[in-house]
Amino acid sequence: MRILCICLLSFGCFTACSNNLRTAHHTSWQYAIGCEVWSPLSAQGKHIFFGCDDQRFYAFDTQLKAVTWQFNTQGIIRSGSVVWGNRIAFVSDDGYLYSVDIATGQLAWKTAIDSTLKPRRIPALEAPYTYDYRSSTPVVANNQLYVGSADGRVLALDAETGNIQWQFQTQGAVRADPLISGETLFASSWDGNLYALSLETGTQRWAFDTGGIIQGSPVYAAGKILTGSRSTKIFAIDAASGKAVWEYKHPDDSWVDSSPIVHQQTVYFGSSDALSGFAFNIENGALLNKYFTGGWTWGKPVIVNDTLYLGAISAHPYYFQGVTLAQGFHGFNRHTGARISTNKSKPIQGYITGGFFAAPVVVNNQLVVGGLDGVIYGLPLIGPESH
C-alpha cells in the first residue's frame, strides 16, 4: 500500500492513504493535533470543532486536512461546543465560557462561570476514585446559552453578550450537559441529583436523587428522562413528575458515566468496569443487548447506518487482578451485538494508556473521531451491507 505523508509543522502531521480503503477496521486518514482530545467534536459543513488539552480550541477543515484557526485559553478544554448563527461557544478549565466567531476564531465575549474552580482528579490507580475528566457542553435555545459549572451552578447567559440571566446552585460540580425539553431544563450534578428547572427563571420544579455522582448527560425520550450515575444504576424518570418509572442496577457494580443516546425505542449506555455498552428497552428497562469493548466505555455512543460505535479507554495497571483493559474505537451490529470493526489509537504515557472518549461526528460521509493519543481519525462508515 503506497502512503503519502504531508507534515504541517505548525499544527501536526496528516497521513492520507492513496488506495481506496474498504476494510472497516482501517482509517482513511489521520491528523496529529498533538494533544489529548477529550472534547466531543462538533461539525458544520466540512469543518469540525473541538478543544484540546493543550489549552487551545480548534477549527479543522476535513477536506484540506488542515487547521483553519485556533483559539488560545489558559486551561485545558474538555467541553464540547455549540454553534448558532456565526458563533461557537465552549468552556475552558481557566473558568471561562467563550463565544468566538466561527469563521475567524476571533473572540466575541467571555464570561467567568467557575468562581471556585478546583484541580481535577484525573484517573489514577490509588483512591479516591472520584475521576473528573469532562466538562459541561453549553446548549442554546431562545437566544440564550445554558451550561453547568465546576462550582456547582447551572447558568443561563445571553447568547449575544454573555451576561448571566439566572443561575441555580447545586451541591456538586455540574459536568453534564444541560437538556432542554419544552419549557424545562434538566441538569445533573455531582451531588447525585437530576434537577428539573424552569427554562425561563431557573426555578426548581423537582429533583431526583440517583444515589451517586452523575457525570454523563441525560436524554429525553417518550416522556422520560434517562440517566445513569455512579450509584451503578440507570434510571428512567417521568419528565413531568420526577418519579422513577424504572431502574436497572449493574450486577457487577459498574459506574454508569456515559451519556446515553436513544434510537428506535432503545436507549444505549456505556459503562465503566463492566467494559461494555448496553441497550435497554425505553418503556420497561429490559436489557436487550451487551457490546463488549474490553475498556472503560465512558464516552457517548453513536449510531450510524445501524452500526453502534463505542470508544474504550485503557489504563495500567488495572485494579482488578487478571483483567487487562483494552482501548479502541469499535463498531457493533446494534441488533446482534457482534463487533464489526476496531480502530486502535497510539499508546500514551501515564496511568491512562490510550483510547477514545470524545463522541465522533459524521462529515463528508466519513466518521471523524479524536483520540487520547492526540490524533484525529477519519474512518469509512460501515454500511448496512456490512451486517
Solvent accessible surface area in square Angstrom, and as a share of the most:
residue,aa,sasa,rsa
1,M,149,0.66
2,R,172,0.63
3,I,79,0.40
4,L,95,0.47
5,C,78,0.47
6,I,79,0.40
7,C,82,0.49
8,L,55,0.28
9,L,173,0.86
10,S,91,0.59
11,F,67,0.28
12,G,20,0.19
13,C,40,0.24
14,F,21,0.09
15,T,37,0.21
16,A,24,0.19
17,C,31,0.19
18,S,53,0.34
19,N,72,0.37
20,N,112,0.57
21,L,27,0.14
22,R,198,0.72
23,T,59,0.34
24,A,25,0.19
25,H,95,0.42
26,H,78,0.35
27,T,20,0.11
28,S,23,0.15
29,W,11,0.04
30,Q,52,0.23
31,Y,0,0.00
32,A,36,0.28
33,I,9,0.05
34,G,69,0.66
35,C,16,0.09
36,E,57,0.25
37,V,0,0.00
38,W,6,0.02
39,S,0,0.00
40,P,37,0.23
41,L,13,0.06
42,S,19,0.12
43,A,43,0.34
44,Q,87,0.39
45,G,67,0.65
46,K,72,0.30
47,H,39,0.17
48,I,0,0.00
49,F,5,0.02
50,F,1,0.00
51,G,0,0.00
52,C,0,0.00
53,D,34,0.18
54,D,41,0.21
55,Q,70,0.31
56,R,82,0.30
57,F,0,0.00
58,Y,7,0.03
59,A,1,0.00
60,F,0,0.00
61,D,6,0.03
62,T,7,0.04
63,Q,105,0.47
64,L,128,0.64
65,K,28,0.12
66,A,29,0.22
67,V,15,0.09
68,T,70,0.41
69,W,23,0.08
70,Q,68,0.30
71,F,27,0.11
72,N,91,0.47
73,T,6,0.04
74,Q,144,0.64
75,G,6,0.06
76,I,43,0.22
77,I,0,0.00
78,R,15,0.06
79,S,0,0.00
80,G,2,0.02
81,S,12,0.08
82,V,23,0.13
83,V,39,0.23
84,W,36,0.13
85,G,71,0.69
86,N,92,0.47
87,R,47,0.17
88,I,0,0.00
89,A,0,0.00
90,F,0,0.00
91,V,8,0.05
92,S,1,0.01
93,D,26,0.13
94,D,33,0.17
95,G,5,0.05
96,Y,68,0.26
97,L,0,0.00
98,Y,10,0.04
99,S,0,0.00
100,V,0,0.00
101,D,36,0.19
102,I,22,0.11
103,A,73,0.57
104,T,73,0.42
105,G,7,0.06
106,Q,122,0.54
107,L,83,0.41
108,A,43,0.34
109,W,25,0.09
110,K,97,0.41
111,T,22,0.13
112,A,60,0.47
113,I,0,0.00
114,D,19,0.10
115,S,91,0.59
116,T,79,0.46
117,L,65,0.32
118,K,153,0.65
119,P,131,0.82
120,R,35,0.13
121,R,68,0.25
122,I,107,0.55
123,P,11,0.07
124,A,15,0.11
125,L,70,0.35
126,E,104,0.47
127,A,65,0.50
128,P,80,0.51
129,Y,92,0.35
130,T,53,0.31
131,Y,2,0.01
132,D,15,0.08
133,Y,1,0.01
134,R,19,0.07
135,S,5,0.04
136,S,3,0.02
137,T,18,0.10
138,P,1,0.01
139,V,38,0.22
140,V,47,0.27
141,A,25,0.19
142,N,117,0.60
143,N,77,0.40
144,Q,34,0.15
145,L,0,0.00
146,Y,1,0.01
147,V,0,0.00
148,G,3,0.03
149,S,2,0.01
150,A,18,0.14
151,D,24,0.12
152,G,1,0.01
153,R,32,0.12
154,V,0,0.00
155,L,0,0.00
156,A,0,0.00
157,L,0,0.00
158,D,37,0.19
159,A,0,0.00
160,E,87,0.39
161,T,71,0.41
162,G,2,0.02
163,N,91,0.47
164,I,64,0.33
165,Q,93,0.41
166,W,26,0.09
167,Q,95,0.42
168,F,31,0.13
169,Q,95,0.42
170,T,3,0.02
171,Q,153,0.68
172,G,16,0.15
173,A,21,0.17
174,V,1,0.01
175,R,12,0.04
176,A,1,0.01
177,D,33,0.17
178,P,7,0.05
179,L,32,0.16
180,I,49,0.25
181,S,32,0.21
182,G,60,0.58
183,E,116,0.52
184,T,21,0.12
185,L,0,0.00
186,F,3,0.01
187,A,1,0.01
188,S,1,0.00
189,S,0,0.00
190,W,46,0.16
191,D,40,0.21
192,G,2,0.02
193,N,32,0.16
194,L,0,0.00
195,Y,17,0.06
196,A,0,0.00
197,L,0,0.00
198,S,13,0.09
199,L,5,0.03
200,E,140,0.63
201,T,75,0.43
202,G,6,0.05
203,T,85,0.49
204,Q,82,0.37
205,R,125,0.46
206,W,30,0.10
207,A,45,0.35
208,F,29,0.12
209,D,97,0.50
210,T,5,0.03
211,G,62,0.59
212,G,15,0.15
213,I,36,0.18
214,I,0,0.00
215,Q,0,0.00
216,G,4,0.04
217,S,11,0.07
218,P,10,0.06
219,V,30,0.17
220,Y,92,0.35
221,A,11,0.08
222,A,58,0.45
223,G,30,0.29
224,K,17,0.07
225,I,0,0.00
226,L,0,0.00
227,T,1,0.01
228,G,4,0.04
229,S,0,0.00
230,R,24,0.09
231,S,26,0.17
232,T,14,0.08
233,K,54,0.23
234,I,0,0.00
235,F,7,0.03
236,A,0,0.00
237,I,0,0.00
238,D,46,0.24
239,A,19,0.15
240,A,93,0.72
241,S,54,0.35
242,G,8,0.07
243,K,142,0.60
244,A,54,0.42
245,V,70,0.40
246,W,26,0.09
247,E,89,0.40
248,Y,43,0.16
249,K,98,0.41
250,H,2,0.01
251,P,120,0.76
252,D,82,0.43
253,D,88,0.45
254,S,0,0.00
255,W,52,0.18
256,V,1,0.00
257,D,2,0.01
258,S,1,0.01
259,S,9,0.06
260,P,3,0.02
261,I,25,0.13
262,V,51,0.29
263,H,53,0.24
264,Q,126,0.56
265,Q,115,0.51
266,T,15,0.09
267,V,0,0.00
268,Y,4,0.01
269,F,0,0.00
270,G,0,0.00
271,S,0,0.00
272,S,2,0.01
273,D,38,0.20
274,A,10,0.08
275,L,14,0.07
276,S,0,0.00
277,G,1,0.01
278,F,10,0.04
279,A,3,0.02
280,F,0,0.00
281,N,42,0.21
282,I,2,0.01
283,E,95,0.43
284,N,96,0.49
285,G,9,0.08
286,A,45,0.35
287,L,81,0.40
288,L,93,0.46
289,N,31,0.16
290,K,104,0.44
291,Y,1,0.00
292,F,114,0.47
293,T,2,0.01
294,G,6,0.06
295,G,0,0.00
296,W,0,0.00
297,T,0,0.00
298,W,3,0.01
299,G,4,0.04
300,K,97,0.41
301,P,0,0.00
302,V,28,0.16
303,I,30,0.15
304,V,26,0.15
305,N,66,0.34
306,D,43,0.22
307,T,0,0.00
308,L,2,0.01
309,Y,8,0.03
310,L,3,0.01
311,G,11,0.11
312,A,0,0.00
313,I,0,0.00
314,S,7,0.05
315,A,4,0.03
316,H,123,0.55
317,P,62,0.39
318,Y,21,0.08
319,Y,72,0.27
320,F,99,0.41
321,Q,183,0.81
322,G,89,0.86
323,V,62,0.35
324,T,115,0.67
325,L,10,0.05
326,A,40,0.31
327,Q,23,0.10
328,G,0,0.00
329,F,6,0.02
330,H,1,0.01
331,G,0,0.00
332,F,3,0.01
333,N,13,0.07
334,R,23,0.08
335,H,105,0.47
336,T,94,0.55
337,G,16,0.15
338,A,56,0.43
339,R,111,0.41
340,I,48,0.24
341,S,7,0.05
342,T,33,0.19
343,N,11,0.05
344,K,115,0.49
345,S,8,0.05
346,K,102,0.43
347,P,114,0.72
348,I,31,0.16
349,Q,175,0.78
350,G,54,0.52
351,Y,36,0.14
352,I,16,0.08
353,T,40,0.23
354,G,0,0.00
355,G,0,0.00
356,F,2,0.01
357,F,17,0.07
358,A,4,0.03
359,A,17,0.13
360,P,11,0.07
361,V,25,0.15
362,V,67,0.39
363,V,5,0.03
364,N,80,0.41
365,N,118,0.60
366,Q,44,0.20
367,L,1,0.01
368,V,1,0.00
369,V,1,0.00
370,G,0,0.00
371,G,0,0.00
372,L,0,0.00
373,D,25,0.13
374,G,0,0.00
375,V,7,0.04
376,I,0,0.00
377,Y,4,0.02
378,G,0,0.00
379,L,6,0.03
380,P,28,0.18
381,L,34,0.17
382,I,5,0.02
383,G,11,0.10
384,P,89,0.56
385,E,148,0.66
386,S,55,0.36
387,H,82,0.37
